[in-house]
Every structure is written in structure tokens, then in C-alpha cells.
Amino acid sequence: MSAVALAAWYKKLKMHWLTIVFPIAVVLETATRLWLSSRQITAVRAHRNAVPEMFRGQIELADQQKAADYTVARVALNRLATLFEGVLKLLLTLGGGIALADALWRHSGLQEPWRGALMVGSVFLVLQLAALPFALWRTFKVEARFGFNRMSVPLFALDVGKQLLLAALLGGPLLLMALTLMDHGGTWWWLWAFGLWLVWTFGLTWAAPRFIAPLFNKFSPLADGALKQRVESLLERCGFSARGGVYVMDGSLRSAHGNAYFTGIGRNKRIVFFDTLLARIEAPEIEAVLAHELGHFRLHHIRQRLAAMVFMGLCALALLAWAARRPELYGALGVPVPSSAAALLLFTLVVPVFVFFTTPIASWWSRRQEAAADAFAAAHADAGNLITALVKLFRDNATTLTPDRIHSSFFDSHPPAVERIALLNAMRT
């Protein structure tokens, strides 16, 4: 379809309710994000020069000020990204971006599903490239300014290249099969696609620790004998088996931030500590942090999150199948020629705008689970050690101790620092 034909189509466009509701939703999402970020900046700046009483003697004023400035810098950059993303969503949909990509690939002479896959891939590539300046600024300006970045420009470029290559190699076949099912799978194609997505997701989760993560970082078995014995004793007390082992990751290659996490399933299940974390906290504190993570497994949080993900995936595919059969929805969102590829792209861009307003529910659920995991850690390790570990992590990662209450309720997956430490202190009595 030529530019002239696209212009003619827009003149004949009949107004659909979604043509009105979607841009309103984008504006509301963007405005809400900006309002919440403004509240966060105001709250953090207001407490910049005073350490909360609970942390006095543990957090220096200089650390409090650094955390405030770091938080403000990150939020300010996110505000620019939020505005840009809102405009980009409208340009790709009602602005004709997806329609233009579709028209260009239709002139390629390729047949489906290859044409549709390349169309989807090209739009996602545009989205990745559009986000690149913000990632560069975040890494080499914000993170570097506060002493966290350790990544070189060549390493950054290499990481981006690897990510794009993996997306093509791992996501490409899934996309081709999904488009084929959408075109030839009949009315219930989405159930077959759901099964395919489950196999792909679990397969990727199984393979990631052993085959994918090592493409970016080096993983070495935990060499500290005393710490390893302490970790294994805790695992035994908690009834947890990590057949894949306990590893140390060279997180310091890219960042000074410290962390620890579980990954994988089955025999590829691993416990991973960042080397930056091990360099900052003592063995009893590491044990307490690990006990918190184990709490998520023993309290079935992982299963609950997995079940929620599977349910939402099924609902999303059912909704996509319903929407893909309605040509008027394509036109209402700026795509004159319906196709499976266009349906996927529109669904990916439009649905998250509306789902955004459910974010506080997911955050509330996550905070409840984090509080329960803290209680588990206090019962199986030492609450005092978890407190000292968290205070060190708050300090060394420049985590603000004074977030805005509404912003925190909306976005934060963990309870605010003051609330979290207060609960742990109560468990010590």
C-alpha cells in the first residue's frame, strides 16, 4: 500500500470507540507515570538531608544524600523515556507505523509466515533501537556518575548484539510457529499456541542457567568452604535441594550493584551470588539473605507466580484470538489490512497500556510475599543478620530509604525499607 493510498484510507476512516479510548488510555498511563514520578522526586528530595531515625548510626548522611540524588537521576531519565514511549505507541498504531511496515514487507514478495515474522521482527527492532539511547544514558551517565557502572562501550555493544541474536534464534522459530497456527490452526489455534508457549517457556527456563547465562557472565562454583558448608546446612534445614549447585557470578564485570538469585528448574536449578555481594556482607548475613530466598520456594511463592503467569498467558491468547477475528479493531488502531502479524503487534502494544492500571495489585501481592519470606528467614536464620545485610545492601546500592508512599504502593515489589526493617525488628522480640 502506497503512502497516497494510506492517506486516502485515513480520510475514509470511520471513528471506532477504540480509536478514541486507546489514545486516552495512553495519555492517562503517561500522565499517571509522570505524576507518580513527580511525587517520588519530591518525597526523596524532601528527606535528602536527614537519615531516618531507624537507620541513624548505620547509614551516614552522605549515603542518604547519594541515594536521594541517584533515585532522582534515575526517575528523571525514566520520565523522558515515559514520554517518548507514549508518543511511539501512538505513532506505531494510529500514526500508521505498523501499517507502513506491513506495506513495505508486502512488496518483498515473501510468503507467510516469513513475511509476517520479518514484519514483527522489524518493528521490534525499531523498538529496541528507540530504547537504546536511554539505556546508554542510564549506563554511561547515571550509573557511571554514582560509581556503579563498570561496563565498557565495547562490552555494552557486545551484550546488545548477543541479545538481538538470541532473540532471533530463540524467538524466531516460536514466532513462525505462532503465525502458522494463527493462519492455519482453526478456531482453537490459541490452545495449540498456548501449549507451544508453555513448552518454549519451560524449556528456556531449564536451559538458561547452563547454556544462555554463561554467554554473558562467568559462573564459578562457590569456593569458600566455610560459606559453602553454611549454605548447604541451611538448604538441608529448609528441605531444599539445589542439584545444579551454588555459584558465584562475576557481576562486577558490569556493575557495582550486589544481588543473589535462584534460577532454572530440575537438575539445572542453581543458587547464584554476585561476587559484589559476597565482597560486602559476612557469611551469617549471606545465610540470612539466602534464607529469605528459600522462603519463596518453601512458601510456594514460585509456584503461585508460575500459576499466575500460565493463567494470564492463557487469557492473553484467548483475548488475542477473539480480537484477531475482528477486522474493525485493526482499522480502529491504524492498520487497514488485517493480518496475523499485525494482530500480534497491536496486541503487544495496546494491551499493556490497559494492564498498566492493575500494577498496584501485582505490587501488593509481591510485597505480601516478600514480607512472608522475611518471616521465613527470621525463623530459619537470624533476623538480626538479615537486617544488617539489608542495611548494607540499601547503602551500597544507593536505595532510597524515603520513597513516596503512593509511588511505592504502585510500583514497589518489596516493602519500603523502613517498614521492612521495622517488621524484622518486631520478629526479634
Sequence and secondary structure as in RCSB ss.txt:
>XXXX:A:sequence
MSAVALAAWYKKLKMHWLTIVFPIAVVLETATRLWLSSRQITAVRAHRNAVPEMFRGQIELADQQKAADYTVARV
ALNRLATLFEGVLKLLLTLGGGIALADALWRHSGLQEPWRGALMVGSVFLVLQLAALPFALWRTFKVEARFGFNR
MSVPLFALDVGKQLLLAALLGGPLLLMALTLMDHGGTWWWLWAFGLWLVWTFGLTWAAPRFIAPLFNKFSPLADG
ALKQRVESLLERCGFSARGGVYVMDGSLRSAHGNAYFTGIGRNKRIVFFDTLLARIEAPEIEAVLAHELGHFRLH
HIRQRLAAMVFMGLCALALLAWAARRPELYGALGVPVPSSAAALLLFTLVVPVFVFFTTPIASWWSRRQEAAADA
FAAAHADAGNLITALVKLFRDNATTLTPDRIHSSFFDSHPPAVERIALLNAMRT
>XXXX:A:secstr
  HHHHHHHHHH    HHHHHHHHHHHHHHHHHHHHHHHHHHHHHHTTT   GGGTTTS HHHHHHHHHHHHHHH
HHHHHHHHHHHHHHHHHTTTSHHHHHHHHHHTT   TTHHHHHHHHHHHHHHHHHHHHHHHHIIIIIIHHTT B 
  HHHHHHHHHHHHHHIIIIIHHHHHHHHHHHHHS TTHHHHHHHHHHHHHHHHHHHIIIIIGGGTS EEE   H
HHHHHHHHHHHHHT   TT EEEE GGGTBS   EEEE SGGG EEEEEHHHHTTS HHHHHHHHHHHHHHHHTT
HHHHHHHHHHHHHHHHHHHHHHHHT HHHHHHTT SS  HHHHHHHHHHHHHHHHGGGHHHHHHHHHHHHHHHHH
HHHHHS HHHHHHHHHHHHHHTT  SS  HHHHHHH SS  HHHHHHHHHHHT 
